[in-house]
Every structure is written in structure tokens, then in C-alpha cells.
């Protein structure tokens, strides 16, 4: 499970060195292949290929006539690239995604349980200031946590 937030830099060739905390988890899972994509063009999602394949299987079980599935597949295919991590723990982010999401220089790499999300550091600060957890969302989360007890 990926968790936490780490600052990182994208080099002039568009490569992101995966933070050490995440690299340890990736090594433990013996993963070298990733699917890098985005569902909205505002951030990059770095999926270990086995996790992305699980997602594809779930989507395949739903009709491609489902507009939400079709739209998601359109976005993720548009930005998607399968990449291999190099021996310095770097992955290359697709150029179009780097441009659209403004992923240059300093970025935030944070865990989203089964994948990593990469956002422009300044844009993330703005987003977090405007996107606080509401009381209604806290109640919903509390009910989810209660179900597990």
C-alpha cells in the first residue's frame, strides 16, 4: 500500500526518480513495469502494471456501452504509456501529460493505496487549500470505518 507524500523533481528528459519509501514497496513486490496515465490531465497516475491489469479486468467486466467506463478508458488511453523503471529507479512520464499537468521541476508524489499520484507542487497546495474534508465526508468516512469493526 502506497501512503504518504514525498517531494521529487522531474529532470530535463521527463524522468521522475521514485522516492525511496515507494521504491522499497515496489522492490518488495518485484515490479519493474508501470502504466502511467491520467483520468483528467491534471496529474499523473503511476500504476504498478499488475495493479493496472486488475483495474482493466474490472472495467472489462462492465459493458463498454457504459458511458463512464468508455470516458475513463478514453482519458486513460489518451495519456497512457507502459514504461519500465530504469536501474536508477526512474520512470519517464509521457510528454503530453507532463505538459498538460504542468509536471516540471518540483512535484509531489503521493500514495493512493495501489498507485502513486504525481502533481505539480504549487498546484497541489492550491488544490488542498480549496478541497478540505467536509463534515459530510467525515461522517461518510466514519461509517466506512465502523463497518470494518
Secondary structure, DSSP 8 states (H G I E B T S, - for coil): -B-SEEEEEE-TTSEEE--HHHHHHHHHTT--EEEEE-SSSSSEEEEEHHHHHHHHHHHHTS-TT-HHHHHHHHHHHHH-EEEE--TTSEEE--HHHHHHTT--EEEEEEE-BSEEEEEEHHHHHHHHHH----HHHHHHHHHHHHHT-
